[in-house]
Amino acid sequence: MKTVIISGQNHKGSTYHIARMLADKIGGETKEYFLPKDFGEFCVGCTGCFMKGEENCPHYEKLRPITEAIDEADVIILNSPVYVFHASGSMKAFLDHYGYRWMVHRPSELMFKKQGVCISTAAGAGMKSTNKDMADSLFYWGVPKIYKYGMAVAATNWDMITEDKRKAIDKKTTAMAGQIKRRCGRVKPGLFTKGFFTICRSIQKTGFNPKDKGYWEEKGWLGSKRPW
């Protein structure tokens, strides 16, 4: 199995440690990227990716290594500490660059076979909305199985976390890793994903963007073919 960890911060805090613990339990090959160290650009709103193709993004080359790692991975782990009840700005800026990959535009068929994980921590609250920030992108990319794990660690660094909470984290990551390994190579989109894909298909039949419509036609998705 191949796993990619994308961390919404540079430092290796509580959120990163949980993500790494999960990846280690999954086993196989793991690649790691830290934001903004490995990618810190903001989307400039040029619409080049939408209207002309993603290679027209001014940050395309810098982002390409992470894109290739995502495409190669069986499991995508996105993690971010809670920043004012949401994902970090670095994570948001990163995900903004993949708007063109949302199902309503040009989703990659590779995404419909992967598993995704969203992990967040906070001293107190905000994990639900933070995980939703990241899970939204995974879903609209087409990832059929998404796990979410939020933990109120009541601490500002990994070393301060109590033994009881560490045991709870260990138990949860062990169970999640087991589920991920059992489902590897067998995940399929559910009714909600298929339904949304059908809506996007209808949009593309009369779509205003020739780049998107041409992509769907090339894939055969406006006919009988499906990415799963």
C-alpha positions in Angstrom: 0.0 0.0 0.0 1.0 3.6 -0.6 0.1 6.4 1.7 0.6 10.2 1.3 0.5 12.4 4.4 -0.2 16.1 3.8 0.2 18.2 6.9 -1.4 21.7 7.2 1.6 22.9 9.3 5.4 22.7 9.2 5.9 21.5 12.7 5.4 18.0 13.9 2.7 18.6 16.6 -0.1 16.4 17.9 -2.0 16.3 14.6 1.0 15.2 12.7 1.9 12.5 15.2 -1.6 11.0 15.0 -1.4 11.0 11.2 2.1 9.4 11.2 0.9 6.8 13.8 -1.9 5.8 11.5 0.3 5.6 8.4 2.8 3.4 10.3 0.0 1.0 11.3 -1.3 0.9 7.7 2.2 0.0 6.6 3.8 0.1 3.2 5.3 3.1 1.6 4.6 6.6 3.0 5.4 10.0 1.5 5.1 13.2 3.6 4.6 16.8 2.7 4.4 19.8 5.0 2.5 23.1 4.3 3.6 25.7 3.6 7.2 24.4 3.5 6.6 22.1 0.5 3.9 24.2 -1.0 2.9 27.6 0.2 1.4 29.5 -2.8 -2.0 31.1 -2.8 -4.4 30.6 -5.7 -4.4 33.9 -7.7 -7.8 33.3 -9.2 -6.6 33.4 -12.8 -9.0 30.6 -13.8 -6.3 29.1 -16.0 -6.8 25.7 -14.5 -10.5 25.7 -15.3 -10.6 27.3 -18.7 -7.2 26.2 -20.3 -5.9 23.3 -18.2 -4.2 22.8 -14.9 -0.7 23.1 -16.5 -1.6 26.8 -17.0 -1.6 27.4 -13.2 1.4 29.6 -12.3 2.2 27.1 -9.5 1.7 23.9 -11.5 5.4 22.8 -11.5 5.8 23.5 -7.8 2.6 21.5 -7.0 3.3 18.7 -9.4 5.3 16.4 -7.0 2.5 16.4 -4.5 -0.1 15.9 -7.2 1.8 12.9 -8.5 2.1 11.5 -4.9 -1.7 11.9 -4.4 -2.3 10.1 -7.7 0.0 7.2 -6.8 -1.3 6.7 -3.2 -3.9 4.2 -2.1 -4.6 6.3 1.0 -4.6 10.1 1.3 -4.2 11.5 4.8 -4.9 15.2 5.2 -4.2 16.6 8.7 -4.5 20.1 10.2 -4.7 21.5 13.7 -7.7 23.6 14.4 -7.2 27.3 13.4 -10.2 29.3 14.6 -12.5 26.4 14.1 -11.2 25.6 10.6 -8.3 24.1 8.8 -5.0 26.0 8.6 -4.6 28.7 5.9 -1.8 26.6 4.4 -4.2 23.6 4.0 -6.9 25.8 2.5 -4.5 27.5 0.0 -3.3 24.0 -1.0 -6.7 22.6 -1.6 -7.8 25.7 -3.5 -5.4 24.7 -6.2 -7.4 21.5 -6.9 -10.7 23.1 -7.7 -10.3 22.0 -11.3 -10.4 18.3 -10.1 -13.8 18.6 -8.5 -16.4 16.3 -10.0 -18.2 19.3 -11.6 -15.1 20.0 -13.6 -12.4 17.4 -14.4 -12.1 14.7 -11.8 -9.4 12.1 -12.0 -10.7 8.6 -12.4 -7.9 7.5 -10.0 -9.7 9.2 -7.1 -12.7 6.9 -7.2 -10.6 3.9 -6.0 -8.8 5.6 -3.0 -9.4 6.0 0.7 -9.0 9.3 2.4 -8.5 10.3 6.1 -9.0 13.7 7.7 -7.3 14.3 11.1 -7.5 17.3 13.3 -6.7 18.2 16.9 -7.3 21.1 19.2 -6.9 21.9 22.8 -10.7 22.1 23.0 -13.0 22.2 20.1 -13.4 22.8 16.3 -12.4 19.4 15.0 -15.7 18.7 13.2 -15.6 21.9 11.1 -11.8 21.5 10.5 -12.2 17.9 9.2 -15.2 19.0 7.1 -12.9 21.6 5.4 -10.6 18.8 4.2 -13.3 16.1 3.6 -15.2 18.4 1.3 -12.3 18.3 -1.2 -11.8 14.6 -0.9 -15.5 13.9 -1.6 -15.7 16.3 -4.5 -12.5 14.8 -6.0 -14.4 11.5 -6.0 -12.8 9.6 -3.1 -15.4 7.0 -2.1 -14.4 6.3 1.5 -13.4 9.1 3.9 -12.6 8.6 7.5 -12.6 11.5 10.0 -10.8 11.7 13.4 -10.8 14.7 15.7 -9.3 14.7 19.1 -9.5 17.3 21.8 -6.0 16.8 23.2 -6.2 19.4 25.9 -2.5 20.2 25.2 -0.4 22.5 23.0 2.2 19.8 22.0 2.5 16.1 21.7 4.5 15.6 24.9 1.8 17.2 27.1 -1.0 14.8 26.1 -2.1 12.5 29.0 -1.5 8.8 29.0 -5.3 8.1 28.8 -5.6 10.2 25.7 -2.6 8.5 24.1 -4.3 5.2 24.7 -7.5 6.4 23.1 -5.5 7.6 20.1 -3.7 4.3 19.8 -6.9 2.4 20.0 -8.6 4.5 17.4 -5.7 4.5 14.9 -5.3 0.8 15.3 -9.0 0.2 14.4 -8.9 2.7 11.5 -5.8 1.2 10.1 -7.4 -2.2 10.2 -10.4 -1.0 8.3 -8.3 0.8 5.7 -6.2 -2.3 5.0 -9.2 -4.6 4.7 -10.8 -2.2 2.2 -7.7 -1.5 0.1 -8.5 -2.3 -3.5 -12.1 -2.9 -2.8 -13.6 0.5 -2.2 -16.4 1.7 -4.5 -18.4 4.9 -4.7 -21.7 4.9 -2.8 -25.0 6.1 -4.0 -24.4 9.7 -2.9 -21.1 9.9 -4.9 -22.7 8.2 -7.9 -25.7 10.6 -7.7 -23.6 13.7 -7.6 -21.5 12.3 -10.5 -24.8 11.9 -12.5 -25.7 15.5 -11.7 -22.3 16.7 -12.9 -22.6 14.5 -16.0 -25.9 16.3 -16.8 -24.2 19.7 -16.4 -21.4 18.7 -18.7 -23.8 17.7 -21.5 -24.8 21.4 -21.8 -21.7 22.8 -20.1 -20.4 26.2 -20.8 -16.7 25.3 -20.4 -15.3 23.5 -23.5 -12.3 22.3 -21.6 -14.4 20.5 -19.1 -16.9 19.1 -21.6 -14.1 17.9 -23.9 -12.5 16.1 -20.9 -15.8 14.3 -20.1 -16.3 13.3 -23.8 -12.7 12.0 -24.0 -13.3 9.8 -20.9 -16.5 8.5 -22.3 -18.4 9.6 -19.2 -21.1 11.4 -21.3 -21.8 7.9 -22.7 -21.9 4.6 -20.8 -18.4 4.7 -19.2 -17.9 5.6 -15.5 -14.7 6.2 -13.6 -15.4 3.2 -11.3 
